[in-house]
Amino acid sequence: MANNETSAAQARDFYAHRHQGILSTMSLAMPGYPFGSVATFAPDRDNRPLILISAIAEHTRNIKADARVSLTLTEGGNDSQAEARLTIIGDASRVPDSEIDEAAARYYRRFPHATDYHRAHDFSFYRIQALRGRYIGGFGRIHWVEGAALNAPNPFSEQDEAGMIDHMNRDHADAMLAYCRLFDIDVGAQTPRLSAIDGEGFDLMLGHRVARIAFDSPVQTPTDVRKAMVALVQRARSATSR
């Protein structure tokens, strides 16, 4: 894999493990200065950050006046300078009415506590179209990644993805626990819940935490997903028996 492709894959993987970051907008109250606020997000079908924000929030007013934003993601450890981070630079826009149902389904699968905020409260869905990303994977590993490389489309339809998620959550809680054991993911008192599947992996929610599990190789069909997940269960059982 070429260096730029490797950097893009690493940046996507880092992004896939995160669920919140610092959203920076162009301030109306302090013209010319950036304004930072904490924002949670879920990836949309093209892997673009999907955010749910209030009409009265400072960042929402800023976005309506100037769409230019950045979203900075960090590992959240004790030494931020030594750890990986990613800043996505792009334009934020409100999700069209025709796409709100799909956006809501994806967002609320990750954040069920916020279900129907866009109906019961004055919240709206926005998404960020990445132009470029600045990925720092550690000392000396600093790369610009083009937006098209960050925005990897999901190969599954919304219906296929939702069906796979529902099936796993309804019938295979034991398999999801096995995945967590295999990758040393601490579940605590939480029951893992599948929230998203794409061509490179899937997301398990542990309360408000996201546990990202990558497939060994990219998948393109629901059959591919089934085979990949069965293989992971077999690996987990083999590791347990040893």
C-alpha positions in Angstrom: 0.0 0.0 0.0 1.4 3.4 -1.0 2.3 5.9 1.8 -0.7 8.2 1.1 -3.1 5.2 1.0 -1.6 3.9 4.3 -2.0 7.3 5.9 -5.6 7.6 4.7 -6.4 4.1 6.1 -4.8 5.0 9.4 -6.7 8.3 9.6 -10.0 6.5 8.8 -9.3 3.9 11.5 -8.5 6.6 14.0 -11.7 8.5 13.1 -13.7 5.3 13.4 -12.6 4.8 17.0 -13.8 8.3 18.1 -17.3 9.6 18.8 -16.6 13.2 20.0 -14.2 16.0 19.3 -13.7 19.8 19.4 -15.8 21.5 16.7 -14.3 24.8 15.7 -16.4 27.4 14.0 -15.9 31.0 12.9 -17.1 33.2 15.7 -19.9 35.7 15.1 -19.4 37.2 18.6 -15.6 37.6 18.1 -15.2 38.1 14.3 -12.1 36.5 12.9 -11.5 34.2 15.8 -12.3 30.4 16.0 -14.8 29.2 18.5 -14.3 25.7 19.9 -17.0 23.5 21.5 -17.4 19.8 22.3 -19.5 17.9 19.7 -20.5 14.2 19.5 -20.8 12.7 16.0 -21.7 9.6 14.1 -20.4 8.8 10.6 -23.0 9.1 7.8 -23.2 6.7 4.8 -20.2 8.4 3.2 -18.2 8.4 6.5 -18.8 12.2 7.0 -19.2 13.4 10.6 -22.9 13.8 11.4 -23.7 16.1 14.3 -26.9 17.0 16.1 -26.9 20.6 17.3 -29.3 23.1 18.9 -30.5 26.2 17.0 -29.6 28.4 20.0 -26.1 27.0 20.4 -23.2 29.4 19.6 -21.6 27.0 17.1 -24.9 26.6 15.2 -25.3 30.3 14.8 -21.7 30.5 13.6 -22.2 27.7 11.0 -25.2 29.4 9.6 -23.1 32.5 9.0 -20.0 30.7 7.8 -19.9 27.0 6.9 -16.1 26.6 7.3 -15.4 24.3 10.3 -12.8 21.9 11.7 -13.3 18.9 13.9 -10.3 17.8 16.1 -10.2 14.3 17.4 -7.7 13.1 20.0 -7.0 9.9 21.9 -7.7 11.6 25.2 -4.7 10.3 27.1 -2.3 11.9 29.5 0.2 13.2 26.8 -1.7 14.7 23.9 1.6 15.6 22.1 2.8 12.0 21.9 -0.6 10.5 20.9 -2.4 10.4 17.6 -4.9 13.0 16.6 -6.8 14.1 13.5 -8.2 17.4 12.5 -10.9 17.3 9.8 -11.3 20.6 7.8 -14.4 21.1 5.8 -17.8 22.7 5.3 -20.8 22.0 7.5 -24.3 21.9 6.0 -27.7 21.1 7.3 -28.9 17.6 6.3 -31.7 17.9 3.7 -35.3 17.0 4.8 -35.3 14.0 2.4 -32.3 12.5 4.2 -33.2 13.2 7.9 -34.8 9.8 8.6 -31.6 8.0 7.6 -29.4 10.5 9.4 -31.5 10.1 12.6 -31.4 6.3 12.4 -27.6 6.3 12.2 -27.1 8.9 14.9 -29.6 7.4 17.4 -28.1 3.9 17.0 -24.9 5.4 18.4 -26.6 7.8 20.9 -30.0 6.3 21.8 -30.3 8.7 24.8 -30.7 11.5 22.3 -33.5 9.8 20.4 -35.9 12.3 18.7 -34.1 15.4 19.9 -34.7 16.8 16.4 -38.4 16.4 16.8 -39.0 17.2 20.5 -36.4 20.0 20.7 -35.0 22.6 18.4 -32.1 20.5 17.2 -31.0 19.8 13.6 -28.7 17.4 11.9 -25.6 18.8 10.2 -22.8 17.0 8.4 -19.2 18.0 7.6 -17.9 17.5 4.1 -14.2 17.0 4.6 -11.9 18.9 2.3 -8.7 17.7 4.0 -7.6 16.1 7.2 -4.4 16.6 9.2 -3.4 13.2 10.7 -0.7 12.9 13.3 -0.1 9.2 14.1 2.8 9.9 16.4 6.3 11.3 16.3 7.3 11.9 12.7 4.1 10.5 11.3 2.4 13.7 10.1 0.3 13.7 6.9 -2.3 15.6 5.0 -5.2 13.3 3.9 -7.5 14.4 1.1 -11.2 14.6 2.0 -12.1 12.0 -0.7 -9.9 9.5 1.1 -11.5 10.1 4.5 -15.1 9.9 3.0 -15.1 6.2 2.2 -18.7 5.3 1.1 -20.5 2.5 3.0 -21.0 -0.5 0.6 -24.3 -1.5 2.3 -27.7 0.0 1.8 -29.3 1.5 4.9 -31.8 -1.4 4.9 -29.1 -4.1 4.7 -27.0 -2.4 7.4 -30.0 -2.0 9.7 -31.0 -5.6 9.1 -27.6 -6.9 10.0 -27.4 -4.7 13.1 -30.9 -5.8 14.3 -30.0 -9.5 13.8 -26.8 -9.3 15.7 -28.3 -7.3 18.6 -31.3 -9.6 18.8 -29.6 -13.0 18.4 -25.9 -12.8 18.9 -25.1 -10.9 22.2 -22.7 -13.8 23.0 -20.7 -13.2 19.8 -20.3 -9.6 20.6 -19.0 -10.4 24.1 -16.6 -12.9 22.4 -15.3 -10.0 20.1 -14.7 -7.9 23.2 -12.7 -10.7 24.9 -10.7 -11.3 21.7 -9.6 -7.7 21.5 -9.3 -7.1 25.3 -12.1 -4.6 25.3 -13.3 -3.9 28.9 -17.1 -4.2 28.8 -17.6 -3.5 32.5 -21.2 -3.8 33.4 -22.3 -3.0 29.8 -23.9 -5.2 27.3 -22.3 -4.6 23.9 -24.6 -3.3 21.2 -23.9 -3.1 17.5 -24.5 0.4 16.1 -22.9 0.5 12.6 -21.3 -1.7 10.0 -19.2 -0.5 7.0 -16.7 -2.0 4.6 -13.8 -1.8 7.0 -15.3 -2.9 10.3 -18.1 -2.4 12.8 -18.9 -0.3 15.9 -19.9 -1.8 19.2 -21.4 0.6 21.8 -20.6 0.1 25.5 -22.8 2.6 27.1 -21.5 5.9 25.6 -18.2 4.3 24.6 -17.4 3.2 21.0 -15.4 0.0 20.5 -14.3 -0.2 16.9 -13.4 -3.7 15.5 -11.8 -3.8 12.1 -12.3 -6.7 9.6 -9.2 -8.5 8.6 -9.9 -7.5 5.0 -12.5 -5.2 3.4 -16.0 -6.5 2.9 -18.6 -5.7 0.2 -21.7 -7.8 0.8 -23.8 -9.0 3.8 -22.4 -12.5 3.1 -18.9 -11.2 3.4 -19.9 -9.6 6.8 -21.3 -12.9 8.0 -18.2 -14.8 7.1 -15.9 -12.2 8.7 -18.0 -12.2 12.0 -18.0 -16.0 12.1 -14.3 -16.0 11.6 -13.9 -13.6 14.5 -16.0 -15.8 16.8 -13.9 -18.8 15.9 -10.7 -16.8 16.7 -12.2 -15.8 20.0 -13.1 -19.4 20.9 -9.7 -20.7 19.8 -8.0 -18.0 22.0 -10.1 -18.9 25.0 -9.4 -22.6 24.6 -5.7 -21.9 24.6 
